[in-house]
Amino acid sequence: MLSRQIRMTLKRIAYSVRPSCQLVLIVLGVLTVVWVLILLQRPLEDMASTKNKRIEVPRPKEYATKKAYETDIEIVYKQGFLGYNTSRIPALVYHQGYFLAFCEARKETFRDIGSMDLVVRRGRRLDWKVQWGEVIVVVTKPGYRVMNPCPIVDKDLEAIVLVFIAIPAHLSQWTMVEDGFIQQQVMVTRSFDNGLTWTYPRDITASTLGKMRIPPGIYAPGPGHGIQTSSGKLVIPGNYFVKDKFGSMLKFEENIYDNANYANVIYSSDGGVSWHLGGSIPYGTDASGWTIHSNEAMVVEMQEGVLMLNTRTLHPDLPRVQSWSRNEGHSFSSGKLVPELIEPGYKLVNNETQSSKAAGCQASLIGFPAPHHISKHKTWLAFSNPASMFREHMSVRLSRDGGRTYTNPWTIYDLPAAYSDLTYFETLDRETGLKLQNFAILFEGGMDTPYEKIMFKMFNLDALLSRVPRTIRRHRTAAGSD
């Protein structure tokens, strides 16, 4: 039927054109008919040839492996830049081909007091090189120190959301802890042009700290980055000091002005417009009875709805602690110590070792997709901190089992070092078109003290896998898998 209609159509066209063109049209018509018949018959032939055969569909490999690669360390901020005294408290995110490197620009001293601004430098990634732009002042607040930049990339809005705190410039944090009432602001600003300009900061204290049953003496987000969960929720980790019944029971060096210290989260479900109070790690003790003060915190999403907090502790002899939430951060399990994640607890004074008043040190944690399908755990973790009892030896570790165990450290900087932040980014292999897995770290360090510079380094997963020694084995429940 179809071939008859085609012939009739060609016939009418042939009568409507000049005789000199008729031969050409007839030849083209015949070729068209043959081509159509071939197309109509091919599916039948293919079906006949594959009948009773199992069609094997190859499982694609999502990520490629490449030669281990790492960049040299470069300086992003240093003491005295733009007239500031010191740069401290790094935070790092990656978005749309740019690294955004945040820090506190301290005007008067390297210590945690005095006037401060929050600044950022945008670094355009050019393969394994970064072209850094000028310093941009994100927030300045006369009479205040603005602290603890905690950025999140909101992939739904293509925005950068930055949570921070503002404290009267010369009000000591320990005075705030001793006073035991709110004397600070929790604030948020957003950028819709990848860090070039920022919205006017908004005060979100009432919906966060203001919702606590007992007001905290001090609250601090991060430091480091927050996350966006698979459901789109923005989550900021942090910690607070509060005069509760547990704090008043503490004795001797454990007592911090009758305060207990808790790591917690706050969250936003509308792109950073409104913020709410999430859960905190419950009060707990270790096997020796020492209080586990869960302090500066990082958060990762292990699977949909399941979050993990990894936090600093304040006792000089305790390692870091982890806790789990199975309801997107509305509540957390008791904190469990992670023996292999040692952190600084001591300092040298006149060549003598003394325990620090607030021991421990901030660390960074980033979750990323397991690189191959045979991995039992879909999310792997990269962790960075000074892997020492002193603030030195900036190192990176890897966990392939969801934070239950970690490798021994790969030391990337063997001199004094302190705070850090990791970010994860993917690129495409030009040869295969597959994804490549990469990291960058922004960290404090120096020759004589940890606070002389803020430095930057990139490396790929293959470099991390080749540099980290074997995983430390221990009992599964020690990392807090519940």
Secondary structure, 3 states (H helix, E strand, C coil): CHHHHHHHHHHHHHHHCCHHHHHHHHHHHHHHHHHHHHHHHHHHHHHHHHCCCCCCCCCCCCECCCCCCECCCEEEEECCHHHCCEEEEEEEEEECCEEEEEEEEECCCCCCCCCEEEEEEEEEEECCEEEEEEEEEEECCCCEEEEEEEEEEECCCCEEEEEEEEEECCCCHHHHHHHCCCCCEEEEEEECCCCCCCCCCEECCCCCHHHCCCCCCEEEECCCCCEECCCCCEEEEEEEEECCHHHHHCCHHHCECCEEEEEEEEEECCCCCCCEEEEECCCCECCCCCECCEEEEEEEEEECCEEEEEEEECCCCCCEEEEEECCCCCCCCCCEEECCCCCCCEEEECCEEEECCCCCCCCEEEEEECCCCCCCCCEEEEEEEECCCCCEEEEEEEECCCCCCCECCEEEEEEEEEEEEEEEEEEECCCCCCEEEEEEEEEEECCCCCCCEEEEEEEEHHHHHHHCCCECCCCHHHHCCC
